[in-house]
């Protein structure tokens, strides 16, 4: 009879240890209560990055649309030629401004 009682206590102790371990993970684990603020901060940062990248993508998409070979925007084409080749028309004057 004594053996049965001690076996029951061992089972109870093991169950208690498992329950405490689960409670510990629920509080201090990687997805526990203590990690919520870190996860919220990371989520906010990712949303800001996503918004910035979306705006960047939209600007590039618009630029590609303006450079369509079938109907390129003359102002943008001229700007790119001047920027890439460093050319100007004969009747233009270049004014350089120094950075402060």
N, C-alpha and C positions, 0 to 999 in steps of 0.2 A: 504494500500500500504506500509506503514511503517513497518507493521508486516512482510510482505514478505521479505523485505530487511534485517531485523534483523535475520530472520530465515536462510537466505542465508549466512549471515556472520557467524552464529554459525556453519553451515555446513562447511564453508571454514576453520574456526578455528579448528574444529575437524579434518578435513582432513590434515591440516598443522601439528597438534600434532601427528597424526598417521604417517605421512611422516617423521617427525623429529625422532620419536621413532624408525622407521625402519632404518633410517640412523645411528642412535646411535648404534643399534645392529649390523649393517654392519661394523662399525668401532671398537666398543669396546666389542662386544659379544663374546661368547665362540668360535665361528668359524669366527670371524671378522678379520680385517686387523691387529690389534694389537696382536692377538693370533698366527699369522703365524709363527713368529720366534720360539715361544715356541713349536708349533707343529712340525716344522722342526727339532728342537733339539731332541724332543722326538722320532721322526721317525728315526733319525740317531742313537740314543741310542738303539732303538729296533732292528735296522738292525745289530748293533754290537753284541747285545745279541743273535740274531738269528744265526749269523755266528759262534759265540763261541759255542753255543749249538749244531749246526750242526756238527762241528768238534768233539765235545765231543761224540755225538751220533755215528759218524762214527768210532771213536776209540773203543767205546764199542761194536759196531757191529762186528768189526774185532776181538776183543778179544773173543766174543762169537763164532765166526766162528772157531777160533783156538782151542777152548775148546769143539768142537763137539765130543760127545762120540764115534762116529764111527771112527774118525781120529783125535784125540787130538794131538796138537803139543807137543812133548816131552820136549822141553826146557821150554815152558810156564807152562806145568804141573809140572815139577820139581821146577820151580820158585815158583809156588803157594804152593806146598807142603812144601817147605822150609820156606816160609813166614808164612804160617798158623800154621805149627806144630813145627817150629824151629828145624828141623833135618838137619844133614849134614852126608856125607859119611865118612867112617873111614879114607880114604886117603886125606881128604880135611883139609885145615888149614883156620881158620877164623881170619881175620885181621880186627880189629875195628878201625875206624878212628873217632877221636873226632871232633865234629863240632866247627868251630871257631866263 
